[in-house]
Amino acid sequence: METTKTDTMRRWVLKAGETTLDGLEIEDVAIPEPGPGQVRIKMKAASINYRDQIVLQGMYGGAVSSDIIPLSDGAGIIYKLGENVTKWHEGDKVTSIYTPEEWADGPPIPGLDFGLGSEGHHGVLAEYIILNAERIALAPEKWTLIEAATIPCAALTAWTAVNGDRPYARPLTEKDKVLGLGTGGVSLFSLLFAKAAGAEVIGTSSQQEKLDKLSELGITNSVNYSEEEKWGEVIFDSYGGASKVINTVGGSAIDQTIAAVGFGGEIAFMGLFDYADKAPNFVNLMMKGASIRGTAVGSTAAHLDLVDFINTHDFKPPIHKVFPFNEAVEAYKAATSKDLFGKIVIEID
């Protein structure tokens, strides 16, 4: 049957073999139908993460081998149910879940990849998408869908960074001191979660303007690391060391995070930006009885815990700017700006 205007939708695709923004194209296609166990979602917003730049540029594994809809993080409204779907209803407001259904709970499982919007997996940057019924979660009750679109990757990674994997051995409490490096999405979410939980929080940046913005969020303890070469030692001396350090930067910051961590504390490590040029100061780490913990995004159960936390605490996600759907390329560019403070969101209308 020939499609009509009401049968079609717009979607962005990253073309096979492309590793630059020139490979992002918008196209009109037929609206997809959900199969058994699936739902069709009318998307309202999608957000950009650093991992989306990794996928675009083919930094791990090369360019995608087939056309994909990009981006993993989105929110929308269920528009149609496939056969045998009983836990959802048309009109439910939902978000995507980053990781596959197989990672239902506990620590990461073997074979994890870059999730939705990566090699072999369509993402969320389209007017309608199809997802398995187990690959979605209710959006937070007090957040708009634009705000909810920031949850699946950045917010959940931050949640895992401050709590660990389920079952939580060292969950975030008001007794913690939490240090976040920089002002990217994961770091900001970590600080906001800690502040909402009543913990002491410490922020860092190389720009005074961003430190001022942290202060506006109620994060008044901060250090400008462009002015303090040994900023980790400054933090330890000023605040007695952090019980939880969120290292979103990478290996180059590892020694200063070891310097900043408190006795018996831990460093959550998920930075992919750079590598250390020498071995970390393991002696200092050992003498403090501290630990470094690798941090993946998080399980489905952890995602649901995060939504519960959002529903019971009063804070909003850090959003830098919202772009219209047809300006997705400009949104990608904005997400790499040195002036970025919070999340870039694309509104889908």
Secondary structure, 3 states (H helix, E strand, C coil): CCCCHHHEEEEEEECCCCCCHHHEEEEEEECCCCCCCEEEEEEEEEEECHHHHHHHHCCCCCCCCCCECCCCEEEEEEEEECCCCCCCCCCCEEEECCCCCCCCCCCCCCCCCCCCCECCECCCCECEEEEEHHHEEECCCCCCHHHHCCHHHHHHHHHHHHHCCCCCCCCCCCCCEEEECCCCHHHHHHHHHHHHCCCEEEEEECCHHHHHHHHHCCCCCEEECCCCCCHHHHHHHHHCCEEEEEECCEHHHHHHHHHHEEEEEEEEECCCCECCCCCCCHHHHHHHCCEEEECCCCCHHHHHHHHHHHHCCCCCCCEEEEEEHHHHHHHHHHCCCCCCCCEEEEECC
